Amino acid sequence: MAEGNGARVSDTSPAPPGGGAPAASPGSPEAAYLNRRTLRRGSAGWLLLTGLGVAYVVSGDFAGWNFGLAEGGFGGLAIAMVLMGVMYTCLVFSQAEMAAILPTAGGGYGFARRALGTWGGFLTGTAILIEYVLAPAAISIFIGDYVESLNLFGLTSGWPVYLACFAIFIGIHLWGVGEALRFSFVVTGIAVAALVIFALGAVTEFDGSRLNDIPVDGSAFGANSWLPYGLIGIWAAFPFGMWFFLGVEGVPLAAEETRDPARTLPRAMAAAIGVLLVLAVVTFLVAVGARGSAGLQDAGNPLVTALQGDGEPTALSRFVNYAGLAGLVASFFSLIYAGSRQLFALSRAGYVPRFLSLTSRRKAPYLGLLVPGALGFALAAGTGDGARMLNMAVFGATISYAMMALSHIVLRRREPHLERPYRTPGGVLTSSVALVLACAALVATFLVDKQAAFIALGVYVAAVAYFALYSRHRLVAAAPEEEAAALAAAEAELNRN
């Protein structure tokens, strides 16, 4: 098949063990197609992947979560954080099982494609793309706030800072995945160390009376000093409770660049969520106790505000400010990686235009990096509203979480005898908890910013129309995720006969 025509690339050869590209016959059109769309194998072990999982998220400890105080107060955000922590833990363990079965760059799209068919794969993959285009846009705005507070080179938060972020860090990704992951690991280590130092410094200012200093809204049902906006405030704070964990689900997207993915991915994902749970609880409690809920609810750099308040910068607050910038960079950098791999997999399989999956001589999906980067920069420069971008990213994320949790349930029910190198603790009960909480979080995005949620929904509907009318008729059967699903369907048909 010629790459540019509308025919379906077909290939009946089996995928090699451990995922990756199928073994198309040398010299065949399928082989030529896939050879131009290959990633560098074996670039990451479990430690680098654990760092990647933490890197996706660590910016959420430095900025963004505190806007949830304006929605639910301390008690509302605390309960939301706990519930979202449960959701992510259940989701990660469910994903770990599926990643060990199908370790390809498709990640969530690949899981849903196997369990729910082409429509399920597309709906999941597109939701993930919305998350990974909008989350870096939000983080670039937070980076601008930190740069401005440091008065670096006299810069203020604006498009020049956003442009520099996208240009520099996409450039590193184009250099190569091994270099990119090592850079991310180092920067993440600095950010985690800074969170520990912040907690040790700020805990000396802790005052429990500051936790509930937001005035109570007497008109809200169930309102009290801990829940100043009532019970509905808990629900409205869900998207901000997610910010402590948003992105960790992206670890399986590195599967095709991982050594022994069936063993490495579950280990790395469990380690990453463990680290993130500890950081979330410590950072949240210490920061709010040091400054108060009212003082942090609108802060662009809440940890720095917690340390210095309205006073002059201190040595510790300056250190945390610089380290916070490192944390934001780590997440920004890693989410760009995740978005490029999801776009690469969807494009390679024909769900979105195929030219987006072409890779360079260094095995980097260059258009998969440049196109989402351009979109993210345009959104950041055009809005300057990190909270709105965050809510739109959460909209996409929650849809993908619900679809991935459902995929785990379906695979357990439909293919109970499938070889599973790793099994989710609790089985379908675990993924069912993730499914229910993800649906609740999706609705919460409309409570926080109805306009932003509907804009994201409009983009999603437009993508669905593109798939329904065009790309679903032009899928590439030789893509690993497509071939794995086709082989599973063929085996099921043979067993029925």
N, C-alpha and C positions, 0 to 999 in steps of 0.2 A: 504494500500500500504506500502511495506517496503521502508524505506527511501533511500536505496542505489540502488534500481532497476531503470529501465528506464520507468516505467509506470507513468501515470499522476495521481497525487493525486487529487481526486475529492471531492467536497462537495457542496451540494445544499442549505445548511442552510444560512439564511441571515446574513449579518454583523450587529453587534449591532450598535445603534445610536452613532454617533460621531466617527465612524471609529474603528480601532483596528482589532484584530483577529476575524474571523467569529465564530459563535457559533456552532462549530462542536460537534457532539454527544459525550458525555463523554465515554471514553474507545475506541473510534473509532481510526483507523489509522491516520485520519486527525487530531484528537485532540492530539494524541501523538506527531505527527510531529510538530504542532504549539506550544505545551507546552514547547518544547525544544528551541523555538524561540520566546520568549516573552520579552518585555521591561518593565521597571518599570513605572507604570501608575501614572499620576498626580504629577509628580515631579517638574513641572515648571508652574509659573503664567506669566502674561504679562510682569512684570518688569524684571524677569530673562530672558525671551525671547527677550526683547528689548536689554538687555545687551549682549545676545548671538549674535544678529544681528550686533551690533556695534563691538563686539569682533572679529567676522569673518574678519572685514575690517580694524580695527584701525591701524594695522601694515602698511597699505598702506599709511598712513600719515607720518610715520617715515622713510620709505625707499621704493625705487622702482619706485615711480612716477617720480622722477627727471631725470631718464634716458630718459624720453620723451622730455626733453629739447634738447637733442642731435639729436632728430628726427624732431622736429618742432619748436624749439625755444620757447620763452615765449608765443608769440601769438598763435602759432600752438597748444601748449599743453593746453593753456587756453581755446581755442575753443573746443578742443577734450574733455577736462574735462566737459565743459558745456553740450556738446552733449551726453556724456556718462552718465552724471547725469540725463539728461532727459530720456535716455534709461532705466536706473535702476529704476527711479521713476515710469515710465509706467509699467515696468515689475513687480515691487513689488505690485502695485495695481491690476494688472491682476492676479498675483499669489494669492493674498489675497482672491479673490473671489473663486478661485479653491480650495484653502486650506480649506475654510469654507465648501465646498461641500464634499471634500474627504480628511479628516484629517488623513492620515496614514504616516508611516515612509518613504514611497516611494517618497514623495515630487514631484519633477518634473517628475520622472518616472511614478508616479501614475496618474498625470494629463494627460500626453501624452498617457498613456495606455488607459485611458477612452475615449479620443478624437480621437486618431490616430491608435489604435489597438496595437497588440503586437510588430510590427516593430517600431512603433512610440515610445512605451515605452522603448524598448531596446536602440534605437538610442539616446534617451534623457538621460536615466540613465547612459549609458556608457560614454557619453560626460561629464556628471557631475563627474563621477569617475576619468576621466583624469584630470579634474580641481582639484579635492580634493586630488589626490595623488601628483600632481606636485606643487601645491601652497605651501603646508608645506615644500617640498624640497627647494623651493626658499627661504622661510622665514627662514629656519634653516641656510642657507648661510648668510642671512642678520644678523641673531642673532650672527653668528660667527664674522662678521665685527664689530658689536657693542662691543662684548666681547673683541676683540683685541684692539679696540680703548680705552677701559677702562683699559687695561692691567690687567685684572682680573687673578690672580694666574699665571701670565706670559703666559697665553694661547694665541695662535694665531688662526685665523679662519681656521679650518680644521676638519677632520673627528672625532676627539675626542669630539669636541663641538657638532657636529651634532648628534653623537651617544648619548651623554648625553641628548640632547633635546628630542629625540624620546623615549629613555628609561624612563626618569623621567615622562614625561607628558602622555605617554600611560599608565604608571603605575597608575596615578591618575584616568584616565578614567576607568581602570579595577576595581578600588575601588567602583565606582558607579556613576550614572548620576547626582543625586542630589548634591553630593559633587563636582563633576566636574563642574557643572554649577555655583555653588556658588563661587568656586575658580576663574572661568573665569570672573564672575561679578566683583569681588574685583579687580582683576588685570586690567580689562578694566577701572574701575573707576579711578585707579591710572594713567593709560595712558591718559585718556581724560583730567584729571586735569593737567597733564604735558603739553598737547598741549595748553591748555589755558594759563598756565604760560609761555610757550615758546613764544606764540604770544605776550603777554604783554611785555616780555623782548626784543624780536627781533624787534618789531615795532618801537622802539626808534632808530634803525639803518636803517630804511626804506629809500631808495633813488630810486625814480622812474627811474632815468637814468640807473640803473643797470639791469632793467628788459630786455632790448634789447641790451645787450652787446656782443652777439654772432655775429661774422662777417657774412655779407650777402653773400650767395652763388649766384653770379650773373647769373649762368647758370640755376637756378631753376625758373620755371614759376611762376610769381606773387610774387617773392621774394622782401622783403623790411626789414626794421629794426625790425619790429614786427614779420614778417614771414621770418626769414633768409633762410629757406629751401623751401620757396614758398608754394603754396596751397597744394601740395602733402604732405608737412610736417604735415599738420593738420591730414590727414588720417593716416599717419605713427605713429602719437602720440596717436591714439585711444587706443591701448592696455595699455598705461601708464596712460591715463586718467581714464581707467577702474580700475586701481589699488586703486583709492580712494574709490571704492565701491564694488570691487570683493568679493563675498562671502555672501553678505546680503541676496541673494536669497535662502540661505540655511536654513532660519528660519523654513519653513514648515517641514523640516526633523525631527524636534522635536515633531511633532504632537501627536504621540502615547504616549509621556511622558508629555503631557500638560493637565492642567485642563481646561475644557470647551473650546476645541480648536476652535470651530466655531466662538466664540467671541474673544478669546484671541489672536489667530494668526493674524488676520487683524489689531488689535490694536497695537500689538508689531511691526509688519512690518512697519506700517506707522510711528511710533515713531522712529524706528531705521533709516530709510532712511532720516527722517528730521534731526536727529542729524548728520548723515554722510555728508549731503549736506553742513551744516554750517561748520563743521570741514574741509572739503575739500577746500572750498573757502578761509577761513582764513589762514590755514596752507600754501597753495600754494602761495598766495599773499605775506604774511609776510616773508616767507623763501626766496623767490626769490628776493624780494625787499631788504632784509638785506645783501645778499651775491652776488647776480647777477646770471644770467642764466649760464654764462660760468663757474663760480666757483662751481656750484652745479651739472652740467650735468653728471659728472662721480663719484660723491661722494657716498660711501657706506652707510654713515650716514649723510644725507643732513641737518638735523636740527642742529646737533652738528656743522657741517661745517658752517652753516649759522650764528651761534652764535660766534664761535671763529676764523673762517677763518684759516689762516696759523699760528696764534699765539698760545700762551699757553692756556691750558684749564682754564676756569673760573668756579666759583662756579655754575653759571647758566647752563653752557654747560655740566658740569659733572652731574648735576641733570637731565637735559634733556636726557643725554646719558643713565643714569640708567633707567629713566622712559621710554625711547624709547625701551630699552630692555624689559621692562614690556609689552609695546604695542605689540612688536613682539611676545612675549610669548603668549599673549592673543589670537592673531589671529592664531598662530601656534596650540595652544591648541584647539581652537574652530573648526578649519578646520579639524583637526583629528577627532573630534566628528562627523562633518557633513559627512565626507567620510565614516566613519564606519557605519552610519545609511543608507546611500545610498547603500552601499555594502550589508548590512544586508537585506534590502528590495528586492534588485535584486536577492540575493541568496535564500531568503525564497520563492520567486516565481519561482525559477528554471532557471532564465536567466543566472546566473553564478553558479559555483559549490555550491551545497546546504550545504555542511559542513561549509561554510564561515558564515552562519547565526546562527550557534549554539550559545546559550547564557550561561553564567556562573550562579552560584547560586546567584550572585548579579545582575543578569539580564543585564549583559554587553556582547555585541557581541565580544568575546575575539579574535577570528580569524579575524573578520572584523576590529579589531584595529591593530593586530600584522602584518598581511600580507601587508596592504597598508603602514604601518610604515616601514617595512623592505625594501619595494620598494623605498619609499621616501628617506630613509637613503642612499641606494645604489646609487640613482641618485645624491644626494647632494655630497656624498663623491667622486663619480666617475667623476663629472664635475666641481664642485666648481663655477658654472656659474649661479648666481641667475637671471640675466636678461634673459638668455635662458630658464630657468625653468619657469619664469614668462610668457614668450611668449607662451610656450607650454600649460601652464595652461589656458591662455586666449583663445587659440584655442578651447579647450574643452568647456570652459564656453560659448563662443559665439554660438556654435552649440546648446547647451542646451537652451540658451535664445531664439533663433529663434524657436525652437520646442515648448517651453512652451508658447510663445506668440501665435503661430499658434494654439496650443491646446485651448487657451482661445477663439480665433475667432471661431473655429469649434464647441466648446461646446455652444457658444452663438447662432450660426446659427442652429445647429442640435437639441439642447435641450433647446429651449427658455422658456419652462414652468417649467424647473427644479427649485426646491426650492433653492434659493440663500440667505443664512443668511446675506451675504455681497455682494454688487454689485460694480463693478469697476467704478469709475467716468470716464465718457467719453465712456464707453463700448468698442466696438471693435476698435474704433478710437485709443484709448489708447494702446491697444495691437498691433495694426498695426504699430504705431510709434516705439514701442519696436522691432518688427520684422524687420523693414527696417534698423534700426540702428545696430541691432545685426548682420545682414548679412554684413553690411559695416565693422563692427569691425572684423568679421571673415576674410575678404579679407585683412585687415590691418595687420594681423599676418604674412602674406607672404611678406608684404612690409618691415617689421622690421627685420625678420630673416627667410629667406626662408628655410634654412636647418632645423631649429627647427620645423617650421610649417609642413614640409613634414615628419619629423620623427613622430610627433604627428598624422598626417594623416595616416601613415603606421600602427601605433598601433591601430588606430580606425578601419581601414580596416581589420586587423587581428581579432579584436573582432567581427566585423560584420560576418566574415567568420565562426567563432565559433558558432555564433547564428544561421546562416543560415543552417549549416551542422549538428548541434548537439542539442543545448539547446532549440530551439523553438519547438522541438518535445517532450520535457520533462518538460513542464511548470506545475506549481502546482496550480490547480484551487482553492484550499482552501485559498490561500494567499489573504489578504484583497483587494489589488489593482486588482487582477485578478477576484475575485468574484464580486467586485463592477462593473467592466466593463461587466462581463457576465450577471449580473442582469439587467443592463441598456439595453444591447442588447436584452434580452428576453422581456423586457417591450416594447421596440420599435417595436419588431416583433408582439406582441399582439395588439398594437395600429394600426399597418398597417392592421391587419386582422379584 
